């Protein structure tokens, strides 16, 4: 069987959600706001990992999410300068490329204010533009690189910036009562993180010199809870065949739910949900001729979101769900009580998909595969992200054993394009699609 037929197959493109274009404008407006922060006299906090941004936004502190900056540079194909600067400084290529890119930005930023003070940088070069931090907060689930990245940033800035660390413990899930959102370990871990978030608020109060505006946080979390419900409802509708939106649409929708200003996010997901509902009604798919339904495991390669969406569309393959998009980012809105949201926020930070022991993680992934009726799984082994790649062989093995579906693994990276090998992806996905065809023939016989 020849899956990769040329014309007119080659002309097929992903039928992207129109509403996700709004996300592009929201993202641009947000970064413009960040770049202006110092002129506007705002305090700036750099942070990585968990979405602690509502705590900062409520206190009128400008927030900079390191991964988001690296992802934005990669999506615009402007990450090269930052990565080169980081390598010149001694950060090796195997270091998480989110961290490497962001640290390159920190080094550039320091050079301009130190050795090169007075230099006029190129305004199109985004490596230097981040406002330097007045504080750093680290709240990374599981990954030790994430946790150390903030310490490295602190060193780049001469260890003069106050730093606060929130420890999000790995959920071992080994006690008899343990499970997803249940058991003694879950409750104790939730309490442990909740207590630290209250301490983090004291740290914020010390920086601003003002009492913390809890009412603003409550109102923001009510909006985030609603936005999250809308997003999950829209995702759920993608169980329809053909799926009205794909994993790649949900990748584009990560910034709004994860780190953009809260005002506007609820409206954005209302628009997305309305479009998804309309598509279900019209029988319109994210892939024009959906023939295969796939699950995507692994973190995204931000240089290639649209490009991969089109590539899978050419194979008539709709990537209907993924670990990165469907298991994170205010994933459990019902845990958030808008009048007392801190515990629910702590719990949402804990259920990041690289913070669970393998049995819980794999069980959740298999559940998604069943719900979305996938025919196969494509696994992105991100070269510089061990946290996501660690369990991938076990995930593939379980998908074969429990669901009987084929899987294919390809190498790439979050923001370093050089690790991506197009031919490997092509040959492995085509082999997997052939295996799916074979399985269908056997079942039909
Ligand atoms: S290695 Fe992976 S999980 Fe860790 S900071 Fe980088 S992208 Fe995040």
Boltz pocket constraint, residues with backbone or C-beta under 6 A from the ligand:
constraints:
  - pocket:
      binder: B
      contacts: [[A, 96], [A, 97], [A, 98], [A, 99], [A, 141], [A, 143], [A, 144], [A, 145], [A, 146], [A, 299], [A, 354], [A, 384], [A, 385], [A, 386], [A, 387], [A, 388], [A, 414]]
      max_distance: 6.0
